[in-house]
Amino acid sequence: MAKKPTVTTLQSGFNSTEVLNSNFENIADAFENTLSLDGSTPNALESDLDLNNNNILNANALIVNGSDVVATTAAALAAATTAQADAEAAVTASEASETAAAASAAAALVSQNAASSSAVLAAQSETDAQTAETNAAASAVTATTKASEASTSASNAATSESNASGSALTATNKAAEASSSASSASASATTATTKAAEAATSASTATTQAALATTRAEEATGWATVSANSATASEVSRVASEAAKTAAELAETNAETAKVASEAAQVAAETAETNASASASTATTKASEASVSAANAATSESNAATSESNAATSETNAAASAVSASSAASTAAAGAISLIESLSYLQDFGLITDSAGETADYGSIAA
């Protein structure tokens, strides 16, 4: 609150000039201890300003240590908004990465299932190739056996033809049978060769399928690795998003705190301005009252001087009246004595005090 000057009330006309000068000096000191509304200097506080839980209103800027708190608060709020937008974008990117990771994991699972199926098919092809190879070996053995049997039959036929010409037809038949058996053996040998080629082809196909299965497995492993990396990247992105979101929330909290502080400072400034205006108005009123008091003191001093002059005149007049009264009393006493003497009888008057306050012993007067 404003500092009230110490003003001494004038009670009489004595020493009034010194009292007035002292009052004016106290008023001037009180004015110097207030803030200026028009910005004239000195206008700086020398102690803390207590706003008493009030607000500062209509502040264009609030400069603290050379920095505009209002502008800083607005910048912090804008940065918080940007950080929040970045955090939301990071969350969106993280969700997209998580979706992509899930898709990659699904694709990897499909590739792994395909690799498992290819491995099963390769194993089945290898088994079929081994079976075909076994069958081809068995056919080759059968063909060799048939060829041996055909050779034996031919040898038997030659022997039979040499031993008995009568058995020529039989030998011829046997020869035909042997030839047929030879043809069968040759066909079996051809079939065995074909089966062997098919077995070799099946083995090659099985090898290719095995290589393809291995490639598929490697690709599945690669996809699994990519999926794992994508999942890891997604997790890192999610953690970064959470951190960015936390930072945005912290920046928004700081911005709100700075905004509350700015509003409090603005309210404090407005309250200070209102108090300063009230103090200036009060000081103006006090100055007017002091001026009126000074005028009244001068009038009182003049009236006192007049009263003093009138009192001196009254005192002179009273003294003159006392003399006149004393003279009149003496005259009246003398007249009374003369009257008494004219009445021709004795009277004891004793002590008599006249109107002027003087006492005289008149004693006894004889006729």
Long-range contacts (C-beta under 8 A, 24 or more apart in sequence): 1-275, 1-279, 2-30, 2-33, 2-34, 2-275, 2-278, 2-279, 2-282, 2-283, 3-30, 3-33, 3-34, 4-30, 4-286, 5-29, 5-30, 5-286, 7-286, 7-290, 7-293, 9-293, 10-293, 10-297, 10-300, 12-300, 12-301, 12-304, 13-297, 13-300, 13-301, 13-304, 13-305, 16-297, 16-298, 16-301, 20-294, 20-297, 23-290, 23-294, 24-290, 27-283, 27-286, 27-287, 27-290, 30-283, 31-283, 34-276, 34-279, 34-280, 34-283, 35-272, 35-276, 35-279, 37-273, 37-276, 37-277, 37-280, 49-268, 49-272, 51-264, 51-267, 51-268, 51-271, 51-272, 52-271, 54-267, 54-268, 54-270, 54-271, 55-263, 55-264, 55-266, 55-267, 55-268, 55-270, 55-271, 56-263, 56-264, 56-265, 56-266, 56-267, 56-268, 56-269, 56-270, 56-271, 56-272, 57-266, 57-267, 57-269, 57-270, 58-266, 58-270, 59-262, 59-265, 59-266, 59-269, 59-270, 62-262, 62-265, 62-266, 62-269, 69-258, 69-261, 69-262, 69-265, 70-262, 72-258, 73-255, 73-258, 73-259, 73-261, 73-262, 76-251, 76-254, 76-255, 76-258, 77-252, 77-255, 77-258, 77-259, 79-251, 79-255, 80-248, 80-251, 80-252, 80-254, 80-255, 83-244, 83-247, 83-248, 83-251, 84-245, 84-248, 84-251, 84-252, 86-244, 86-248, 87-241, 87-244, 87-245, 87-247, 87-248, 90-237, 90-240, 90-241, 90-244, 90-245, 91-241, 91-245, 93-237, 93-241, 94-234, 94-237, 94-238, 94-240, 94-241, 97-230, 97-233, 97-234, 97-237, 98-234, 98-238, 100-230, 100-234, 101-227, 101-230, 101-231, 101-233, 101-234, 104-223, 104-226, 104-227, 104-230, 105-227, 105-230, 105-231, 107-223, 107-227, 108-220, 108-223, 108-224, 108-226, 108-227, 111-216, 111-219, 111-220, 111-223, 112-220, 112-223, 112-224, 114-216, 114-220, 115-213, 115-216, 115-217, 115-219, 115-220, 118-209, 118-212, 118-213, 118-216, 119-213, 119-216, 119-217, 121-209, 121-213, 122-206, 122-209, 122-210, 122-212, 122-213, 125-202, 125-205, 125-206, 125-209, 126-203, 126-206, 126-210, 128-202, 128-206, 129-199, 129-202, 129-203, 129-205, 129-206, 132-195, 132-198, 132-199, 132-202, 133-196, 133-199, 133-203, 135-195, 135-199, 136-192, 136-195, 136-196, 136-198, 136-199, 139-188, 139-191, 139-192, 139-195, 140-189, 140-192, 140-196, 142-188, 142-192, 143-185, 143-188, 143-189, 143-192, 146-181, 146-184, 146-185, 146-188, 147-182, 147-185, 147-189, 149-181, 149-185, 150-178, 150-181, 150-182, 150-185, 153-177, 153-178, 153-181, 154-178, 154-182, 322-356, 322-357, 323-356, 325-354, 325-355, 325-356, 326-354, 326-355, 326-356, 326-358, 328-355, 329-354, 329-355, 329-356, 329-358, 330-354, 333-360, 333-362, 337-362, 337-365, 340-365, 340-367, 341-365, 341-367, 343-367
